[in-house]
Amino acid sequence: MYQHQTTEKETQISEEREAILACQAGNKTAYRYIVEKYKTRAYYAALMYTKNREDALDLSQEAFYRAFKAIKRFDTTRNFYTWFYKILKNICLNFIQFKKVRANSSDEFDETSMHPADNSISRPDEIFEKSEQSKYIWKAIDSLNENDREIIILKEFDEMSYQEIADSLNIPIGSVMSRLFYARKKLLKKLELIYE
């Protein structure tokens, strides 16, 4: 008789669901599991918008706080990070808008700000961490328009599936594939210009 072997991913999904259910029942400690699991992804997603290390840390923490406050409304049959990403994105966009209105200017991109202050946060892609080319890659990503930059980050760094990206951005999967194809082409072109 065939016995299904539980994969690591299935175990993680099960543990995450249990942690969320515990949070919904009022267990604040269980939320630490969620924060630890997604803090790196949240940080880099926020960094994509803010270009500033401190702001990215602050806003990703704020997003976790707001997600916890709204956790009882979360549907546990859905993907947590997809739901969380929408909260994080709104916080980041509101912050950027507020900053623009207040200062009437945006911060300049600084490659050194792409590295987190918290040493417990590791890069999603270890290839980039120790590579001399890291600053050039980030510079190229930063020079993309917001839509192209966002879809590259979600796919290449957050490692979201096409369906998860579609859910996060409220667009069809076909649009995700098309946007990603053109965003990658633009990124390669930017990198070619940098290395010329």
N, C-alpha and C positions, 0 to 999 in steps of 0.2 A: 504493500500500500504506500502511495506517494505521500510524503510529509513535506509541507512547505517550509523551506528554510527562511527564517526572518533575516532580511538584509539589514545592514547598518542604517540605511536611509529610512526603512520602515520603522526601526527602533527609535530613531530620532524623531520621526513624525509622531509616533505614539507617546514618547516622553514629552514632546512639546505640547501635544493636545492635553495630556494629563496636567501639565504645569498651568496651562491656560484655564482649564476647568477649575483647578485649585484657586487660581487668581479670581475667577468669577465667583467662587464661593467665599472670597474674602481673605485668602491666604496671600499676604504681601510677600512673604519669603519666597514663594514659588516663582515670583516674577523675576528673581535674580537669574534663573535658568534662561529665561527669554532674553534678558539684557545681555548676558554673557555670550549667548549664541549669535546675536545680531549686532553687537556694538561696533564691530569693525565695518560691516556693510553699511550701517547707519552713518558712521563717521565719514566714510568715503562718499556716500551719496550726498551728505550735507556739504562736504568739501567741494564737490562738483559745482554746487551753486554759489558758495560763499568765497572760494579761493583763499580762505583764511583758516588756519588751524584752530585758533581759539574759538572763533565763531562756529566752526563745524562741530567742535566738541560740545559747546553750549547748546546748540540747536538740536543735535542728536539726543542729548540728555533730556532736553525739553520735550522732544517727540516721544521718548519713552515714558515720561511722566504723563503726558496727555493720553497716550495709548492706554496706560494703566487706568486712568480715570474713566476711560470709555470701554474698558475691557468687557464689561457685562453685556455690552451691545454687540460684541464680536461673535460672528457665526463660526463655530469651531469646525464646520465642514469646509471652510474656506482656508486659503493660504494666509498665514499670519503676516509674513513679510510684505505681501502684496497690499494688504490692508494698512499695515504700519507705514509703508512707503508713501501712501497718499497723505497721511498725517504729516510725515516728515517733509514732504515736498511743499505742502501748503505753508508750513511754518517757515521754511527757507524762503519761499517766494514772498511771503508777507514781510519777513525780515529785510530782504533785499529792497523791496518797495519802500519800506520805512526809512532805510538808510539813504536811498536815493532822494527821497523827499527832504530828509533832514540835512544831508550834506550836499545834495545836488551833484554828487560825483561818486564814482565807484572805485574801490580799491584796485590797485595795480596787481597783476599776477606776480607772485613770487614763488619760484620753484621750491625754496626752502620751506615754505608753508605747507607743502604737500606731504610732509612727514609728521605723524602724530606725536604730541608731547608725551602721551601716556605710553610707556614702553611695553605695556601689556597688550597693546593693540598691534597686531602684525599686519603686514601688507596682504591684500587678498591674492596678489600674484607675486610669488617670491622672485620670479624672474626680474621684475621691475626693481625690487628692493636694492639689490647689490649691483645693478647694472649702471654703467657709466651713461648709458643711453636714456636712463630714466627721465631726466629733466627735459630731454628733447621730445620724448613721447608725450609727457604731460603738457608740454608747451603746445604740441600739435593738437592734442585733445582739447586744450583750453581755447585754441583758436577756432574750433568748430562752432557753428551756431548752437543755441541751447538745445534744440530738438535732436540734432545729430549727436551732440555730446551726451545727452541723457541716455539715448538708446545704446550707445557704445558702452557707457558705464554699466547700465543694467545688464547687458549681455556678457561683456567681457570681464567685468570686475565682480558684479553681484551674481553672475552666473545664473541668471533667471532663464527659465524656459521661454519659448515664444508665447505660450499661453499665459504665463505669469506676467510677461511684459504687456501683453494685450490687456489683461485685467487691470494692471497698474495704470496704464495710460488711457484706458477706455477706448481702444481702437481694435479693429479686426486683426486677426493673425496675419492675413495677407499684407496689411499695411505695415505691420511690424517687420516682416521679412523684406519688404520693399525699402522701407526707411533704413533698416540696418545695412542692406546691400549698398545703398548710395552713401550712407554715413561712413562705411568702411572704405569706400573708394575715395571719398574726400579726405579721410584721415591718411591714407597711403600717399595721396598727392601732397598733403601738407608735410609729411615726413620726407618725401623726396626733395621738396624745396629746402627744407632745413639742412639736409645732408649734401646738397649741391655745393 
